[in-house]
Amino acid sequence: MAELLEFRIDRLKTPLGELLVVADDGGNLRSIDWAEYEARMRLLLDRYYGKGRYTLRPSRNPGGLTTAMRDYFSGNLAAIDTLPVETTGTPFQRSVWRTLRTIPHGTTITYAQLAARIGSPKAIRAAGLANGQNPISIVVPCHRVIGSNGTLTGYGGGLPRKKWLLEHEGAL
């Protein structure tokens, strides 16, 4: 039987609402989501790690990650640039998520550009789906991907949050 994974969860009040920060024992981010989407976050954790194969234990500032997120919301955008992340997912999803981390704050790219950057220029929809399955929002900046006509499209936390994040980072 597989070993039970023990994750730490903390909650952070932000200008956009309460944020959930989930980390493993090594201080790697495993998930970030908004509190009103906690059920969705748990479904993704079930999908990636197996239902009943992990626990979520309340913990203050696991690995210093909550402090880094607080710093980001206070204006130190670089505070999240090098945070350690650990994800599961398909090789394609992980390639999309790694590529998202290369988009500098203050900039945006389109879904077509994202697909091209991972070496699959025709896989625009697949790249968009992988972007939407990203379990570590903000740090793996899926919000920096926009429609080809410049519109703000798709964000699991809602378009008003996406707009705020992009304004906060100086991209709008």
N, C-alpha and C positions, 0 to 999 in steps of 0.2 A: 504494500500500500504506500502511496506517495506521502511524503512528509507534509504536514499541515503548515502552510505559510502563515506567518504572523505579520500583519501590516499594522502600522501606526496611523491614526487619523487625528487631524487637528482641524479646528475651525477658525477662520479669520474673517473679521468684519472688514469689508472693503467699501469704497464708494459705490460699488455696484451690487452690494448684497453680500451675504455670507458665502465664503469660499471654503470648500473642503480640500484638504491637502493630505494625500495618502502616501506613505513612504514605507520602505522595507527596513529590516534591521540594519542594513548597510548604509542607510541614509539616502537611498535612491528614490526619486519620485516614481510612483507607480500610477497615480491618478490625481487629477485636479478637476474639480467640477463645482458647480454652484449648488448650494444647499437644497434649493427647490427641485433639483434634478438628482438627488441622492439615489432614488430608486433606479434611475437610468444608469448611474455610475455603478451601482451594485450588480445590475444585469451585465454590464460590460466586464466587471471583475469576474463574475460567474463564467462568462464566455471565455475569457482569457486564461483564467486559473482553475476553473472547475468549481461548480456549486459545492459548497461544503469543504472545499480544499484550502480555505484561508479564513483568518479571523481579522477583524478590525478592532484594534484596541485604542481607546482614547489616549492621546499622548500630546504633551505640550512641545511644540517646536521640534518635531522629529528631524534630526540631522541639520538643524538650523534652517530648514526649508521654509517654515512659516515666516521667520524673520526676513528671509530673502524676498518672499512674496510681499510682505509689508513694505519693505524698502522699494520694491518695484512700484507699488501703488503710491508711494510717497514721492516718486519722481526719479529714483535711481534706476533707470531702465536696464542698465547693465547688470544689475543684481541677479538677474535670472539667466544671463547668457551662458554660464558654464555650470549650471546646476546639474548634478548627475541624474539621469533618467534611466529607467529599466522598463522595457515593454516586451510584451509578447506580440502575437499577431503574425500574419503571413510575411514572408520575405518582401513581397511587394509593398505591403502596408509599412513595414519598418523602413523601407527605402524612402517612401514618401515622408514619413515622420522625421527621418534624419535630414532630408532635404529642407523641410520646413524650418529646422533649426539654423539653416544657413541664410535665411532671409533676415537682413538686419532690421532692427527696429527703425521706424521712420520711413519704411518702404513697404510696398505691396507688389505682388506678382499676380498674374492671372492663373486660372486653372490650366490653360494651355501651356503657359510658361512652366508651371509646376511639372506637368507631364513631360515636357521637353527636358527639363533639368534632371529627371530620373532616367532619361534615355529611352522613354516610351512616348514620343510625341503624339501618337494616335490614341493613347490611353487616357484621354482627358476625363471621361466619365469615371473610369476606374480610379484615377488619381483623386478626383473629387470625392468619391465614396470613401477612399482611404483617409482623406483629409477629415471627413465627417466622423470617422470612427476613432480619431485620435483621442486616447484616454487622458492625455496630459495637456489640457488647454493652457493657453497663455505662454507657458514655458516652451512647449512645442507649438509655435505660433500659427495655428490654423487660421486665426483671425486676419492674418496678413495676406490671405488669398482672396481675390475679388473676381468678379465677372469680367469677361473680355471687353465689355463696354464700359467698364469702370464702376459698375454698380456694386453695392454691398450685397452679396448673396450668401445665404447659408451660414449660420453660426449656431452651434448647439445651445449657447447661452442666450440667444436672441439677438436680432440685428441692432437694437439700441446699445447692447453691451459691446458688440463688435465695433460700432461707430465710436463709442467712448474710448475703447482700447486704442483704436487707430488714431484718434485725436490726441490721446494721452501720449502716444509715441511720436506724434508729429507727422504722421502719414497723411492726415487730412487737413 
